[in-house]
Amino acid sequence: MNAVTTTRETPQQAARRLLAGKIREGFAPLALHVYTDSDGEPLFWRARLKHPATGEKVIRPIRWSGERFELGEPPAPPQGKPLYGLDRGAARPGEVVNLCEGETCVDALAGLGLLSATSGGADSAGRADRGPIAGGGGMIWPHN
């Protein structure tokens, strides 16, 4: 039996490859956030890097093209851009959702046991699909 095995790079490996230039410039990888559908299946990733000397941030989306990882988000579905934390919201229907700016804030609130979500940045809030978390109360956390 002649089996051919293909090894696909992980999202983490892809982020390092795609952002190698920024890493060479001294930016340190901080996080790789995965945006999922309501079932927890990955839709795309957002890599976050920060330069330790300047404090400058670099945030880049990464998607799977069907053949390889590449920079960019997939086209938004007609209902709007998916929320980060969507899978957690789908698992806790009717619960108060804390809407905040940025994946780091969502992760911090989730670490406290609070249901939270984001569309990414403030400029994407109007294009977000909030349907999956509708039905419960909400609290908006301003960005500080």
VENZIKA-V134775 format. One record per residue. OMEGA is omega in radians with two decimals (NA if undefined). Layout:
[[OMEGA] [OMEGA]]
This chain:
[[-3.08] [-3.10] [3.07] [3.14] [3.05] [3.12] [3.12] [3.11] [3.10] [3.05] [3.12] [3.09] [3.13] [3.13] [3.13] [3.12] [-3.07] [-3.11] [-3.11] [3.12] [3.12] [3.11] [3.08] [3.10] [3.10] [3.10] [-3.14] [3.05] [3.13] [-3.06] [2.98] [-3.07] [-3.14] [3.02] [-3.08] [2.96] [-3.08] [3.09] [3.13] [3.12] [-3.10] [3.04] [3.05] [-3.10] [3.04] [3.14] [3.14] [3.09] [3.12] [3.10] [-3.05] [-3.11] [-3.04] [-3.07] [3.14] [3.13] [3.00] [3.13] [-3.07] [3.05] [3.12] [-3.14] [3.03] [-3.08] [-3.01] [3.12] [-3.10] [3.04] [3.11] [3.10] [3.08] [3.05] [3.00] [3.08] [3.13] [3.06] [-3.10] [-3.11] [3.08] [-3.12] [-3.14] [3.09] [2.96] [-3.04] [-3.09] [-3.12] [3.11] [3.13] [3.13] [-3.12] [-3.09] [-3.06] [3.08] [-3.12] [3.08] [3.14] [3.08] [3.11] [-3.12] [-3.12] [3.04] [-3.10] [-3.14] [3.10] [3.10] [-3.13] [3.12] [3.12] [3.10] [3.09] [3.08] [3.13] [-3.13] [3.08] [-3.09] [-3.12] [3.06] [3.00] [-3.11] [3.13] [-3.11] [-3.10] [-3.13] [-3.06] [-3.11] [-3.12] [-3.05] [3.05] [3.13] [-3.12] [-3.09] [3.13] [3.13] [3.07] [3.08] [3.08] [3.11] [3.06] [3.13] [3.11] [3.11] [-3.13] [3.09] [NA]]
